[in-house]
Protein backbone atom coordinates (compact mmCIF):
# COMPACT_ATOMS: atom_id res chain seq x y z
CA UNK A 1 0.00 0.00 0.00
CA UNK A 2 1.42 3.36 -1.06
CA UNK A 3 0.87 5.93 1.70
CA UNK A 4 2.21 8.81 -0.42
CA UNK A 5 0.75 8.83 -3.95
CA UNK A 6 2.96 10.22 -6.69
CA UNK A 7 0.75 13.22 -7.39
CA UNK A 8 2.72 16.44 -7.72
CA UNK A 9 1.65 19.18 -5.32
CA UNK A 10 -0.20 22.09 -6.84
CA UNK A 11 0.60 25.70 -6.11
CA UNK A 12 -1.96 27.52 -4.00
CA UNK A 13 -4.36 29.88 -5.70
CA UNK A 14 -3.26 33.49 -5.33
CA UNK A 15 -5.44 36.61 -5.34
CA UNK A 16 -5.89 38.59 -8.58
CA UNK A 17 -2.75 40.33 -9.93
CA UNK A 18 -0.41 38.08 -7.95
CA UNK A 19 1.40 34.80 -8.45
CA UNK A 20 2.83 32.01 -6.30
CA UNK A 21 6.56 31.60 -5.73
CA UNK A 22 8.75 29.44 -3.50
CA UNK A 23 10.73 32.53 -2.49
CA UNK A 24 9.07 35.90 -1.94
CA UNK A 25 10.02 38.74 0.38
CA UNK A 26 8.60 38.56 3.89
CA UNK A 27 8.61 42.39 3.83
CA UNK A 28 6.89 43.23 0.53
CA UNK A 29 6.71 46.71 -0.94
CA UNK A 30 3.33 48.31 -0.21
CA UNK A 31 1.51 51.54 -1.01
CA UNK A 32 2.81 52.77 2.36
CA UNK A 33 6.46 52.26 1.38
CA UNK A 34 9.18 49.70 0.84
CA UNK A 35 10.46 47.06 3.20
CA UNK A 36 7.31 46.25 5.14
CA UNK A 37 6.56 47.45 8.66
CA UNK A 38 9.34 48.91 10.87
CA UNK A 39 11.62 46.17 12.15
CA UNK A 40 10.56 43.70 9.47
CA UNK A 41 13.31 41.14 8.84
CA UNK A 42 13.40 40.42 5.11
CA UNK A 43 13.74 36.68 4.53
CA UNK A 44 12.72 34.34 1.73
CA UNK A 45 9.29 32.78 2.31
CA UNK A 46 6.91 30.70 0.22
CA UNK A 47 3.75 32.50 -0.89
CA UNK A 48 2.03 34.89 -3.25
CA UNK A 49 3.55 38.14 -4.48
CA UNK A 50 2.20 40.97 -6.61
CA UNK A 51 2.86 40.74 -10.33
CA UNK A 52 5.13 43.34 -11.99
CA UNK A 53 3.38 46.72 -12.16
CA UNK A 54 1.27 45.96 -9.07
CA UNK A 55 1.84 46.74 -5.40
CA UNK A 56 0.31 45.52 -2.14
CA UNK A 57 -2.48 47.70 -0.73
CA UNK A 58 -3.96 46.17 2.42
CA UNK A 59 -4.37 42.55 1.27
CA UNK A 60 -4.80 43.21 -2.47
CA UNK A 61 -2.39 43.82 -5.34
CA UNK A 62 -3.33 47.06 -7.09
CA UNK A 63 -1.83 48.91 -10.05
CA UNK A 64 0.89 51.35 -8.99
CA UNK A 65 -1.24 54.25 -10.27
CA UNK A 66 -4.07 53.18 -7.92
CA UNK A 67 -1.97 53.42 -4.75
CA UNK A 68 -3.24 55.79 -2.14
C-alpha angles and dihedrals in degrees: 000000000000110000093186113047117210095246113135114237116252124227115251119257112260128207120264116294093020138091138204122255136171090228122038130150116272086211103050124189111260138183086265093059145285129305101032125257121345111285094020111154108218110224134153113267135170115251149080124319133185116267119246110288092028131093135195115264111177100314098332134083109234133179112271090244090058095057116121 
